[in-house]
Amino acid sequence: MGTTDSHIPAYVDIGRLCRELSISEHTVDAWVRQGVLPSPLLRGGKRLWKWAHVERQLDGDDTAIVSADAQAEGIRNATRKAAASR
């Protein structure tokens, strides 16, 4: 994600979170349970997410994908090296 759009406030409620991510409230709840999104803060009975934490959590998933790609490339290179040494 990593948006630099200044129109997003520091804290967002579930409605704003859903609009910004183009997902439903049901998906927000599922993603919080799965660890895709951070847990909300409860303030005055309202669930709020710090947008910087949402971005960081979502960007962390991108890092895991890059890491998996890097691991796959390492395996391919090791396989090529082993095949070439035969």
PDB file of N, CA, C and O in Angstrom, chain B, residues numbered from 101:
ATOM      1  N   MET B 101       0.838  -1.168   0.000  1.00  0.00           N
ATOM      2  CA  MET B 101       0.000   0.000   0.000  1.00  0.00           C
ATOM      3  C   MET B 101       0.886   1.235   0.000  1.00  0.00           C
ATOM      4  O   MET B 101       1.171   1.793  -1.059  1.00  0.00           O
ATOM      5  N   GLY B 102       1.329   1.673   1.192  1.00  0.00           N
ATOM      6  CA  GLY B 102       2.265   2.757   1.294  1.00  0.00           C
ATOM      7  C   GLY B 102       1.784   4.061   0.664  1.00  0.00           C
ATOM      8  O   GLY B 102       2.568   4.764   0.026  1.00  0.00           O
ATOM      9  N   THR B 103       0.536   4.382   0.834  1.00  0.00           N
ATOM     10  CA  THR B 103       0.022   5.590   0.212  1.00  0.00           C
ATOM     11  C   THR B 103       0.558   6.840   0.896  1.00  0.00           C
ATOM     12  O   THR B 103       0.722   6.865   2.115  1.00  0.00           O
ATOM     13  N   THR B 104       0.824   7.850   0.128  1.00  0.00           N
ATOM     14  CA  THR B 104       1.264   9.124   0.680  1.00  0.00           C
ATOM     15  C   THR B 104       0.147  10.151   0.584  1.00  0.00           C
ATOM     16  O   THR B 104       0.380  11.347   0.763  1.00  0.00           O
ATOM     17  N   ASP B 105      -1.056   9.691   0.304  1.00  0.00           N
ATOM     18  CA  ASP B 105      -2.206  10.561   0.134  1.00  0.00           C
ATOM     19  C   ASP B 105      -2.563  11.186   1.479  1.00  0.00           C
ATOM     20  O   ASP B 105      -2.903  10.476   2.425  1.00  0.00           O
ATOM     21  N   SER B 106      -2.485  12.509   1.566  1.00  0.00           N
ATOM     22  CA  SER B 106      -2.702  13.189   2.839  1.00  0.00           C
ATOM     23  C   SER B 106      -4.181  13.325   3.205  1.00  0.00           C
ATOM     24  O   SER B 106      -4.496  13.842   4.277  1.00  0.00           O
ATOM     25  N   HIS B 107      -5.089  12.879   2.347  1.00  0.00           N
ATOM     26  CA  HIS B 107      -6.507  13.001   2.669  1.00  0.00           C
ATOM     27  C   HIS B 107      -6.962  11.980   3.700  1.00  0.00           C
ATOM     28  O   HIS B 107      -8.069  12.095   4.226  1.00  0.00           O
ATOM     29  N   ILE B 108      -6.146  10.998   3.996  1.00  0.00           N
ATOM     30  CA  ILE B 108      -6.519   9.974   4.967  1.00  0.00           C
ATOM     31  C   ILE B 108      -6.092  10.456   6.356  1.00  0.00           C
ATOM     32  O   ILE B 108      -4.919  10.759   6.574  1.00  0.00           O
ATOM     33  N   PRO B 109      -7.046  10.526   7.299  1.00  0.00           N
ATOM     34  CA  PRO B 109      -6.691  10.990   8.648  1.00  0.00           C
ATOM     35  C   PRO B 109      -5.813   9.971   9.386  1.00  0.00           C
ATOM     36  O   PRO B 109      -5.685   8.824   8.959  1.00  0.00           O
ATOM     37  N   ALA B 110      -5.225  10.398  10.473  1.00  0.00           N
ATOM     38  CA  ALA B 110      -4.348   9.527  11.253  1.00  0.00           C
ATOM     39  C   ALA B 110      -5.092   8.293  11.760  1.00  0.00           C
ATOM     40  O   ALA B 110      -4.526   7.200  11.797  1.00  0.00           O
ATOM     41  N   TYR B 111      -6.361   8.462  12.151  1.00  0.00           N
ATOM     42  CA  TYR B 111      -7.188   7.355  12.631  1.00  0.00           C
ATOM     43  C   TYR B 111      -8.432   7.267  11.759  1.00  0.00           C
ATOM     44  O   TYR B 111      -9.027   8.282  11.396  1.00  0.00           O
ATOM     45  N   VAL B 112      -8.818   6.031  11.427  1.00  0.00           N
ATOM     46  CA  VAL B 112     -10.010   5.836  10.605  1.00  0.00           C
ATOM     47  C   VAL B 112     -10.968   4.879  11.302  1.00  0.00           C
ATOM     48  O   VAL B 112     -10.554   3.953  12.000  1.00  0.00           O
ATOM     49  N   ASP B 113     -12.266   5.126  11.093  1.00  0.00           N
ATOM     50  CA  ASP B 113     -13.273   4.198  11.611  1.00  0.00           C
ATOM     51  C   ASP B 113     -13.496   3.098  10.569  1.00  0.00           C
ATOM     52  O   ASP B 113     -12.881   3.115   9.502  1.00  0.00           O
ATOM     53  N   ILE B 114     -14.358   2.163  10.875  1.00  0.00           N
ATOM     54  CA  ILE B 114     -14.524   1.016   9.987  1.00  0.00           C
ATOM     55  C   ILE B 114     -15.078   1.421   8.617  1.00  0.00           C
ATOM     56  O   ILE B 114     -14.711   0.830   7.601  1.00  0.00           O
ATOM     57  N   GLY B 115     -15.944   2.409   8.586  1.00  0.00           N
ATOM     58  CA  GLY B 115     -16.485   2.860   7.310  1.00  0.00           C
ATOM     59  C   GLY B 115     -15.393   3.415   6.403  1.00  0.00           C
ATOM     60  O   GLY B 115     -15.333   3.090   5.217  1.00  0.00           O
ATOM     61  N   ARG B 116     -14.539   4.248   6.964  1.00  0.00           N
ATOM     62  CA  ARG B 116     -13.450   4.841   6.183  1.00  0.00           C
ATOM     63  C   ARG B 116     -12.435   3.768   5.792  1.00  0.00           C
ATOM     64  O   ARG B 116     -11.930   3.768   4.669  1.00  0.00           O
ATOM     65  N   LEU B 117     -12.141   2.865   6.708  1.00  0.00           N
ATOM     66  CA  LEU B 117     -11.199   1.776   6.416  1.00  0.00           C
ATOM     67  C   LEU B 117     -11.712   0.949   5.238  1.00  0.00           C
ATOM     68  O   LEU B 117     -10.954   0.617   4.326  1.00  0.00           O
ATOM     69  N   CYS B 118     -13.002   0.621   5.265  1.00  0.00           N
ATOM     70  CA  CYS B 118     -13.598  -0.152   4.171  1.00  0.00           C
ATOM     71  C   CYS B 118     -13.507   0.598   2.849  1.00  0.00           C
ATOM     72  O   CYS B 118     -13.186   0.002   1.820  1.00  0.00           O
ATOM     73  N   ARG B 119     -13.783   1.891   2.865  1.00  0.00           N
ATOM     74  CA  ARG B 119     -13.712   2.676   1.627  1.00  0.00           C
ATOM     75  C   ARG B 119     -12.282   2.744   1.097  1.00  0.00           C
ATOM     76  O   ARG B 119     -12.057   2.572  -0.101  1.00  0.00           O
ATOM     77  N   GLU B 120     -11.332   2.990   1.965  1.00  0.00           N
ATOM     78  CA  GLU B 120      -9.937   3.136   1.534  1.00  0.00           C
ATOM     79  C   GLU B 120      -9.368   1.833   0.977  1.00  0.00           C
ATOM     80  O   GLU B 120      -8.559   1.852   0.049  1.00  0.00           O
ATOM     81  N   LEU B 121      -9.790   0.704   1.542  1.00  0.00           N
ATOM     82  CA  LEU B 121      -9.268  -0.592   1.105  1.00  0.00           C
ATOM     83  C   LEU B 121     -10.200  -1.306   0.123  1.00  0.00           C
ATOM     84  O   LEU B 121      -9.868  -2.374  -0.392  1.00  0.00           O
ATOM     85  N   SER B 122     -11.351  -0.716  -0.129  1.00  0.00           N
ATOM     86  CA  SER B 122     -12.355  -1.315  -1.028  1.00  0.00           C
ATOM     87  C   SER B 122     -12.734  -2.725  -0.584  1.00  0.00           C
ATOM     88  O   SER B 122     -12.753  -3.662  -1.382  1.00  0.00           O
ATOM     89  N   ILE B 123     -13.033  -2.852   0.701  1.00  0.00           N
ATOM     90  CA  ILE B 123     -13.445  -4.132   1.267  1.00  0.00           C
ATOM     91  C   ILE B 123     -14.673  -3.915   2.148  1.00  0.00           C
ATOM     92  O   ILE B 123     -15.014  -2.782   2.489  1.00  0.00           O
ATOM     93  N   SER B 124     -15.330  -5.014   2.512  1.00  0.00           N
ATOM     94  CA  SER B 124     -16.519  -4.939   3.362  1.00  0.00           C
ATOM     95  C   SER B 124     -16.129  -5.027   4.835  1.00  0.00           C
ATOM     96  O   SER B 124     -15.001  -5.382   5.177  1.00  0.00           O
ATOM     97  N   GLU B 125     -17.087  -4.696   5.696  1.00  0.00           N
ATOM     98  CA  GLU B 125     -16.860  -4.827   7.138  1.00  0.00           C
ATOM     99  C   GLU B 125     -16.568  -6.278   7.500  1.00  0.00           C
ATOM    100  O   GLU B 125     -15.736  -6.549   8.365  1.00  0.00           O
ATOM    101  N   HIS B 126     -17.247  -7.206   6.842  1.00  0.00           N
ATOM    102  CA  HIS B 126     -17.009  -8.634   7.084  1.00  0.00           C
ATOM    103  C   HIS B 126     -15.550  -8.983   6.774  1.00  0.00           C
ATOM    104  O   HIS B 126     -14.916  -9.733   7.516  1.00  0.00           O
ATOM    105  N   THR B 127     -15.023  -8.438   5.679  1.00  0.00           N
ATOM    106  CA  THR B 127     -13.637  -8.704   5.307  1.00  0.00           C
ATOM    107  C   THR B 127     -12.681  -8.084   6.316  1.00  0.00           C
ATOM    108  O   THR B 127     -11.662  -8.685   6.655  1.00  0.00           O
ATOM    109  N   VAL B 128     -13.002  -6.883   6.799  1.00  0.00           N
ATOM    110  CA  VAL B 128     -12.164  -6.257   7.835  1.00  0.00           C
ATOM    111  C   VAL B 128     -12.070  -7.183   9.038  1.00  0.00           C
ATOM    112  O   VAL B 128     -10.976  -7.461   9.530  1.00  0.00           O
ATOM    113  N   ASP B 129     -13.229  -7.665   9.517  1.00  0.00           N
ATOM    114  CA  ASP B 129     -13.231  -8.551  10.686  1.00  0.00           C
ATOM    115  C   ASP B 129     -12.416  -9.813  10.430  1.00  0.00           C
ATOM    116  O   ASP B 129     -11.661 -10.256  11.294  1.00  0.00           O
ATOM    117  N   ALA B 130     -12.571 -10.390   9.238  1.00  0.00           N
ATOM    118  CA  ALA B 130     -11.816 -11.609   8.894  1.00  0.00           C
ATOM    119  C   ALA B 130     -10.327 -11.313   8.834  1.00  0.00           C
ATOM    120  O   ALA B 130      -9.520 -12.093   9.342  1.00  0.00           O
ATOM    121  N   TRP B 131      -9.954 -10.199   8.222  1.00  0.00           N
ATOM    122  CA  TRP B 131      -8.528  -9.857   8.090  1.00  0.00           C
ATOM    123  C   TRP B 131      -7.893  -9.543   9.441  1.00  0.00           C
ATOM    124  O   TRP B 131      -6.713  -9.824   9.652  1.00  0.00           O
ATOM    125  N   VAL B 132      -8.669  -8.961  10.357  1.00  0.00           N
ATOM    126  CA  VAL B 132      -8.143  -8.726  11.712  1.00  0.00           C
ATOM    127  C   VAL B 132      -7.885 -10.075  12.389  1.00  0.00           C
ATOM    128  O   VAL B 132      -6.835 -10.270  13.002  1.00  0.00           O
ATOM    129  N   ARG B 133      -8.838 -11.006  12.281  1.00  0.00           N
ATOM    130  CA  ARG B 133      -8.653 -12.346  12.867  1.00  0.00           C
ATOM    131  C   ARG B 133      -7.451 -13.067  12.269  1.00  0.00           C
ATOM    132  O   ARG B 133      -6.728 -13.767  12.978  1.00  0.00           O
ATOM    133  N   GLN B 134      -7.235 -12.897  10.966  1.00  0.00           N
ATOM    134  CA  GLN B 134      -6.135 -13.573  10.267  1.00  0.00           C
ATOM    135  C   GLN B 134      -4.795 -12.853  10.420  1.00  0.00           C
ATOM    136  O   GLN B 134      -3.759 -13.381  10.014  1.00  0.00           O
ATOM    137  N   GLY B 135      -4.807 -11.656  11.000  1.00  0.00           N
ATOM    138  CA  GLY B 135      -3.569 -10.905  11.163  1.00  0.00           C
ATOM    139  C   GLY B 135      -3.166 -10.085   9.943  1.00  0.00           C
ATOM    140  O   GLY B 135      -2.069  -9.529   9.898  1.00  0.00           O
ATOM    141  N   VAL B 136      -4.056 -10.012   8.955  1.00  0.00           N
ATOM    142  CA  VAL B 136      -3.771  -9.204   7.763  1.00  0.00           C
ATOM    143  C   VAL B 136      -3.841  -7.725   8.128  1.00  0.00           C
ATOM    144  O   VAL B 136      -3.033  -6.924   7.657  1.00  0.00           O
ATOM    145  N   LEU B 137      -4.807  -7.368   8.968  1.00  0.00           N
ATOM    146  CA  LEU B 137      -4.949  -6.000   9.470  1.00  0.00           C
ATOM    147  C   LEU B 137      -4.694  -5.999  10.976  1.00  0.00           C
ATOM    148  O   LEU B 137      -4.932  -7.001  11.650  1.00  0.00           O
ATOM    149  N   PRO B 138      -4.206  -4.869  11.502  1.00  0.00           N
ATOM    150  CA  PRO B 138      -4.023  -4.787  12.956  1.00  0.00           C
ATOM    151  C   PRO B 138      -5.368  -4.718  13.668  1.00  0.00           C
ATOM    152  O   PRO B 138      -6.385  -4.368  13.069  1.00  0.00           O
ATOM    153  N   SER B 139      -5.357  -5.054  14.939  1.00  0.00           N
ATOM    154  CA  SER B 139      -6.572  -4.934  15.745  1.00  0.00           C
ATOM    155  C   SER B 139      -6.890  -3.458  15.945  1.00  0.00           C
ATOM    156  O   SER B 139      -5.988  -2.625  16.037  1.00  0.00           O
ATOM    157  N   PRO B 140      -8.179  -3.142  16.010  1.00  0.00           N
ATOM    158  CA  PRO B 140      -8.551  -1.735  16.212  1.00  0.00           C
ATOM    159  C   PRO B 140      -8.380  -1.320  17.670  1.00  0.00           C
ATOM    160  O   PRO B 140      -8.310  -2.156  18.571  1.00  0.00           O
ATOM    161  N   LEU B 141      -8.316  -0.024  17.871  1.00  0.00           N
ATOM    162  CA  LEU B 141      -8.383   0.550  19.209  1.00  0.00           C
ATOM    163  C   LEU B 141      -9.850   0.799  19.504  1.00  0.00           C
ATOM    164  O   LEU B 141     -10.611   1.117  18.591  1.00  0.00           O
ATOM    165  N   LEU B 142     -10.258   0.663  20.735  1.00  0.00           N
ATOM    166  CA  LEU B 142     -11.639   0.978  21.119  1.00  0.00           C
ATOM    167  C   LEU B 142     -11.637   2.283  21.896  1.00  0.00           C
ATOM    168  O   LEU B 142     -11.028   2.388  22.961  1.00  0.00           O
ATOM    169  N   ARG B 143     -12.319   3.265  21.354  1.00  0.00           N
ATOM    170  CA  ARG B 143     -12.412   4.571  21.991  1.00  0.00           C
ATOM    171  C   ARG B 143     -13.872   4.994  21.976  1.00  0.00           C
ATOM    172  O   ARG B 143     -14.463   5.173  20.911  1.00  0.00           O
ATOM    173  N   GLY B 144     -14.444   5.151  23.151  1.00  0.00           N
ATOM    174  CA  GLY B 144     -15.837   5.571  23.239  1.00  0.00           C
ATOM    175  C   GLY B 144     -16.791   4.624  22.544  1.00  0.00           C
ATOM    176  O   GLY B 144     -17.805   5.050  21.990  1.00  0.00           O
ATOM    177  N   GLY B 145     -16.469   3.333  22.571  1.00  0.00           N
ATOM    178  CA  GLY B 145     -17.310   2.332  21.936  1.00  0.00           C
ATOM    179  C   GLY B 145     -17.140   2.254  20.426  1.00  0.00           C
ATOM    180  O   GLY B 145     -17.872   1.525  19.756  1.00  0.00           O
ATOM    181  N   LYS B 146     -16.191   2.991  19.892  1.00  0.00           N
ATOM    182  CA  LYS B 146     -15.968   3.007  18.450  1.00  0.00           C
ATOM    183  C   LYS B 146     -14.629   2.351  18.138  1.00  0.00           C
ATOM    184  O   LYS B 146     -13.633   2.582  18.824  1.00  0.00           O
ATOM    185  N   ARG B 147     -14.621   1.525  17.086  1.00  0.00           N
ATOM    186  CA  ARG B 147     -13.379   0.890  16.643  1.00  0.00           C
ATOM    187  C   ARG B 147     -12.632   1.845  15.719  1.00  0.00           C
ATOM    188  O   ARG B 147     -13.192   2.343  14.741  1.00  0.00           O
ATOM    189  N   LEU B 148     -11.363   2.097  16.036  1.00  0.00           N
ATOM    190  CA  LEU B 148     -10.525   2.983  15.239  1.00  0.00           C
ATOM    191  C   LEU B 148      -9.216   2.287  14.897  1.00  0.00           C
ATOM    192  O   LEU B 148      -8.654   1.559  15.714  1.00  0.00           O
ATOM    193  N   TRP B 149      -8.744   2.517  13.690  1.00  0.00           N
ATOM    194  CA  TRP B 149      -7.458   1.984  13.245  1.00  0.00           C
ATOM    195  C   TRP B 149      -6.527   3.150  12.973  1.00  0.00           C
ATOM    196  O   TRP B 149      -6.925   4.122  12.329  1.00  0.00           O
ATOM    197  N   LYS B 150      -5.301   3.070  13.451  1.00  0.00           N
ATOM    198  CA  LYS B 150      -4.298   4.075  13.108  1.00  0.00           C
ATOM    199  C   LYS B 150      -3.837   3.745  11.686  1.00  0.00           C
ATOM    200  O   LYS B 150      -3.318   2.658  11.434  1.00  0.00           O
ATOM    201  N   TRP B 151      -4.028   4.683  10.764  1.00  0.00           N
ATOM    202  CA  TRP B 151      -3.762   4.412   9.357  1.00  0.00           C
ATOM    203  C   TRP B 151      -2.316   3.985   9.128  1.00  0.00           C
ATOM    204  O   TRP B 151      -2.059   3.109   8.303  1.00  0.00           O
ATOM    205  N   ALA B 152      -1.376   4.581   9.838  1.00  0.00           N
ATOM    206  CA  ALA B 152       0.038   4.209   9.675  1.00  0.00           C
ATOM    207  C   ALA B 152       0.248   2.738  10.026  1.00  0.00           C
ATOM    208  O   ALA B 152       1.061   2.063   9.395  1.00  0.00           O
ATOM    209  N   HIS B 153      -0.480   2.231  11.031  1.00  0.00           N
ATOM    210  CA  HIS B 153      -0.364   0.818  11.407  1.00  0.00           C
ATOM    211  C   HIS B 153      -0.983  -0.080  10.340  1.00  0.00           C
ATOM    212  O   HIS B 153      -0.467  -1.162  10.060  1.00  0.00           O
ATOM    213  N   VAL B 154      -2.086   0.368   9.746  1.00  0.00           N
ATOM    214  CA  VAL B 154      -2.722  -0.400   8.668  1.00  0.00           C
ATOM    215  C   VAL B 154      -1.743  -0.519   7.498  1.00  0.00           C
ATOM    216  O   VAL B 154      -1.530  -1.609   6.968  1.00  0.00           O
ATOM    217  N   GLU B 155      -1.156   0.599   7.102  1.00  0.00           N
ATOM    218  CA  GLU B 155      -0.202   0.590   6.002  1.00  0.00           C
ATOM    219  C   GLU B 155       0.991  -0.308   6.306  1.00  0.00           C
ATOM    220  O   GLU B 155       1.411  -1.105   5.468  1.00  0.00           O
ATOM    221  N   ARG B 156       1.524  -0.171   7.504  1.00  0.00           N
ATOM    222  CA  ARG B 156       2.694  -0.972   7.892  1.00  0.00           C
ATOM    223  C   ARG B 156       2.358  -2.464   7.867  1.00  0.00           C
ATOM    224  O   ARG B 156       3.155  -3.269   7.384  1.00  0.00           O
ATOM    225  N   GLN B 157       1.197  -2.834   8.378  1.00  0.00           N
ATOM    226  CA  GLN B 157       0.787  -4.245   8.401  1.00  0.00           C
ATOM    227  C   GLN B 157       0.615  -4.779   6.976  1.00  0.00           C
ATOM    228  O   GLN B 157       1.091  -5.867   6.653  1.00  0.00           O
ATOM    229  N   LEU B 158      -0.062  -4.011   6.134  1.00  0.00           N
ATOM    230  CA  LEU B 158      -0.271  -4.451   4.758  1.00  0.00           C
ATOM    231  C   LEU B 158       1.043  -4.484   3.987  1.00  0.00           C
ATOM    232  O   LEU B 158       1.265  -5.399   3.193  1.00  0.00           O
ATOM    233  N   ASP B 159       1.906  -3.518   4.202  1.00  0.00           N
ATOM    234  CA  ASP B 159       3.208  -3.511   3.539  1.00  0.00           C
ATOM    235  C   ASP B 159       4.064  -4.678   4.005  1.00  0.00           C
ATOM    236  O   ASP B 159       4.896  -5.181   3.250  1.00  0.00           O
ATOM    237  N   GLY B 160       3.864  -5.107   5.237  1.00  0.00           N
ATOM    238  CA  GLY B 160       4.607  -6.265   5.752  1.00  0.00           C
ATOM    239  C   GLY B 160       4.284  -7.515   4.963  1.00  0.00           C
ATOM    240  O   GLY B 160       5.158  -8.362   4.778  1.00  0.00           O
ATOM    241  N   ASP B 161       3.032  -7.662   4.483  1.00  0.00           N
ATOM    242  CA  ASP B 161       2.664  -8.803   3.654  1.00  0.00           C
ATOM    243  C   ASP B 161       3.436  -8.773   2.343  1.00  0.00           C
ATOM    244  O   ASP B 161       3.843  -9.819   1.837  1.00  0.00           O
ATOM    245  N   ASP B 162       3.641  -7.567   1.782  1.00  0.00           N
ATOM    246  CA  ASP B 162       4.416  -7.439   0.548  1.00  0.00           C
ATOM    247  C   ASP B 162       5.848  -7.899   0.773  1.00  0.00           C
ATOM    248  O   ASP B 162       6.446  -8.523  -0.104  1.00  0.00           O
ATOM    249  N   THR B 163       6.401  -7.597   1.941  1.00  0.00           N
ATOM    250  CA  THR B 163       7.764  -8.008   2.257  1.00  0.00           C
ATOM    251  C   THR B 163       7.860  -9.522   2.304  1.00  0.00           C
ATOM    252  O   THR B 163       8.849 -10.099   1.851  1.00  0.00           O
ATOM    253  N   ALA B 164       6.834 -10.172   2.853  1.00  0.00           N
ATOM    254  CA  ALA B 164       6.839 -11.631   2.923  1.00  0.00           C
ATOM    255  C   ALA B 164       6.828 -12.242   1.527  1.00  0.00           C
ATOM    256  O   ALA B 164       7.473 -13.263   1.286  1.00  0.00           O
ATOM    257  N   ILE B 165       6.096 -11.617   0.612  1.00  0.00           N
ATOM    258  CA  ILE B 165       6.056 -12.122  -0.757  1.00  0.00           C
ATOM    259  C   ILE B 165       7.408 -11.962  -1.416  1.00  0.00           C
ATOM    260  O   ILE B 165       7.880 -12.880  -2.086  1.00  0.00           O
ATOM    261  N   VAL B 166       8.042 -10.809  -1.239  1.00  0.00           N
ATOM    262  CA  VAL B 166       9.371 -10.585  -1.801  1.00  0.00           C
ATOM    263  C   VAL B 166      10.345 -11.595  -1.213  1.00  0.00           C
ATOM    264  O   VAL B 166      11.179 -12.149  -1.930  1.00  0.00           O
ATOM    265  N   SER B 167      10.242 -11.833   0.075  1.00  0.00           N
ATOM    266  CA  SER B 167      11.113 -12.792   0.730  1.00  0.00           C
ATOM    267  C   SER B 167      10.919 -14.191   0.146  1.00  0.00           C
ATOM    268  O   SER B 167      11.893 -14.909  -0.083  1.00  0.00           O
ATOM    269  N   ALA B 168       9.687 -14.572  -0.091  1.00  0.00           N
ATOM    270  CA  ALA B 168       9.412 -15.886  -0.679  1.00  0.00           C
ATOM    271  C   ALA B 168       9.983 -15.959  -2.087  1.00  0.00           C
ATOM    272  O   ALA B 168      10.532 -16.987  -2.483  1.00  0.00           O
ATOM    273  N   ASP B 169       9.855 -14.873  -2.845  1.00  0.00           N
ATOM    274  CA  ASP B 169      10.429 -14.831  -4.189  1.00  0.00           C
ATOM    275  C   ASP B 169      11.949 -14.971  -4.124  1.00  0.00           C
ATOM    276  O   ASP B 169      12.546 -15.681  -4.933  1.00  0.00           O
ATOM    277  N   ALA B 170      12.563 -14.303  -3.174  1.00  0.00           N
ATOM    278  CA  ALA B 170      14.013 -14.387  -3.021  1.00  0.00           C
ATOM    279  C   ALA B 170      14.434 -15.812  -2.652  1.00  0.00           C
ATOM    280  O   ALA B 170      15.450 -16.309  -3.138  1.00  0.00           O
ATOM    281  N   GLN B 171      13.657 -16.459  -1.799  1.00  0.00           N
ATOM    282  CA  GLN B 171      13.959 -17.846  -1.433  1.00  0.00           C
ATOM    283  C   GLN B 171      13.816 -18.761  -2.649  1.00  0.00           C
ATOM    284  O   GLN B 171      14.650 -19.640  -2.866  1.00  0.00           O
ATOM    285  N   ALA B 172      12.786 -18.562  -3.424  1.00  0.00           N
ATOM    286  CA  ALA B 172      12.593 -19.386  -4.622  1.00  0.00           C
ATOM    287  C   ALA B 172      13.752 -19.191  -5.599  1.00  0.00           C
ATOM    288  O   ALA B 172      14.234 -20.158  -6.188  1.00  0.00           O
ATOM    289  N   GLU B 173      14.193 -17.968  -5.770  1.00  0.00           N
ATOM    290  CA  GLU B 173      15.326 -17.697  -6.653  1.00  0.00           C
ATOM    291  C   GLU B 173      16.589 -18.390  -6.139  1.00  0.00           C
ATOM    292  O   GLU B 173      17.368 -18.931  -6.924  1.00  0.00           O
ATOM    293  N   GLY B 174      16.788 -18.373  -4.827  1.00  0.00           N
ATOM    294  CA  GLY B 174      17.933 -19.062  -4.235  1.00  0.00           C
ATOM    295  C   GLY B 174      17.887 -20.563  -4.493  1.00  0.00           C
ATOM    296  O   GLY B 174      18.915 -21.182  -4.769  1.00  0.00           O
ATOM    297  N   ILE B 175      16.711 -21.139  -4.403  1.00  0.00           N
ATOM    298  CA  ILE B 175      16.549 -22.568  -4.670  1.00  0.00           C
ATOM    299  C   ILE B 175      16.831 -22.866  -6.137  1.00  0.00           C
ATOM    300  O   ILE B 175      17.518 -23.836  -6.456  1.00  0.00           O
ATOM    301  N   ARG B 176      16.300 -22.031  -7.030  1.00  0.00           N
ATOM    302  CA  ARG B 176      16.577 -22.219  -8.460  1.00  0.00           C
ATOM    303  C   ARG B 176      18.068 -22.153  -8.756  1.00  0.00           C
ATOM    304  O   ARG B 176      18.597 -22.978  -9.500  1.00  0.00           O
ATOM    305  N   ASN B 177      18.739 -21.172  -8.174  1.00  0.00           N
ATOM    306  CA  ASN B 177      20.178 -21.023  -8.407  1.00  0.00           C
ATOM    307  C   ASN B 177      20.951 -22.221  -7.867  1.00  0.00           C
ATOM    308  O   ASN B 177      21.882 -22.700  -8.514  1.00  0.00           O
ATOM    309  N   ALA B 178      20.578 -22.702  -6.699  1.00  0.00           N
ATOM    310  CA  ALA B 178      21.259 -23.866  -6.116  1.00  0.00           C
ATOM    311  C   ALA B 178      21.026 -25.108  -6.967  1.00  0.00           C
ATOM    312  O   ALA B 178      21.931 -25.925  -7.138  1.00  0.00           O
ATOM    313  N   THR B 179      19.817 -25.254  -7.501  1.00  0.00           N
ATOM    314  CA  THR B 179      19.500 -26.391  -8.365  1.00  0.00           C
ATOM    315  C   THR B 179      20.320 -26.328  -9.651  1.00  0.00           C
ATOM    316  O   THR B 179      20.863 -27.336 -10.104  1.00  0.00           O
ATOM    317  N   ARG B 180      20.401 -25.137 -10.230  1.00  0.00           N
ATOM    318  CA  ARG B 180      21.206 -24.974 -11.462  1.00  0.00           C
ATOM    319  C   ARG B 180      22.674 -25.309 -11.196  1.00  0.00           C
ATOM    320  O   ARG B 180      23.318 -25.993 -11.992  1.00  0.00           O
ATOM    321  N   LYS B 181      23.192 -24.823 -10.076  1.00  0.00           N
ATOM    322  CA  LYS B 181      24.595 -25.060  -9.725  1.00  0.00           C
ATOM    323  C   LYS B 181      24.843 -26.560  -9.526  1.00  0.00           C
ATOM    324  O   LYS B 181      25.845 -27.099  -9.995  1.00  0.00           O
ATOM    325  N   ALA B 182      23.920 -27.224  -8.825  1.00  0.00           N
ATOM    326  CA  ALA B 182      24.081 -28.660  -8.583  1.00  0.00           C
ATOM    327  C   ALA B 182      24.006 -29.438  -9.915  1.00  0.00           C
ATOM    328  O   ALA B 182      24.773 -30.379 -10.122  1.00  0.00           O
ATOM    329  N   ALA B 183      23.107 -29.057 -10.794  1.00  0.00           N
ATOM    330  CA  ALA B 183      22.970 -29.742 -12.087  1.00  0.00           C
ATOM    331  C   ALA B 183      24.210 -29.516 -12.953  1.00  0.00           C
ATOM    332  O   ALA B 183      24.647 -30.413 -13.674  1.00  0.00           O
ATOM    333  N   ALA B 184      24.763 -28.321 -12.875  1.00  0.00           N
ATOM    334  CA  ALA B 184      25.949 -28.009 -13.687  1.00  0.00           C
ATOM    335  C   ALA B 184      27.193 -28.743 -13.203  1.00  0.00           C
ATOM    336  O   ALA B 184      28.104 -28.997 -13.992  1.00  0.00           O
ATOM    337  N   SER B 185      27.246 -29.083 -11.933  1.00  0.00           N
ATOM    338  CA  SER B 185      28.444 -29.742 -11.394  1.00  0.00           C
ATOM    339  C   SER B 185      28.438 -31.254 -11.602  1.00  0.00           C
ATOM    340  O   SER B 185      29.386 -31.931 -11.204  1.00  0.00           O
ATOM    341  N   ARG B 186      27.402 -31.786 -12.209  1.00  0.00           N
ATOM    342  CA  ARG B 186      27.320 -33.230 -12.439  1.00  0.00           C
ATOM    343  C   ARG B 186      28.107 -33.655 -13.627  1.00  0.00           C
ATOM    344  O   ARG B 186      28.140 -34.842 -13.954  1.00  0.00           O
TER     345      ARG B 186
END
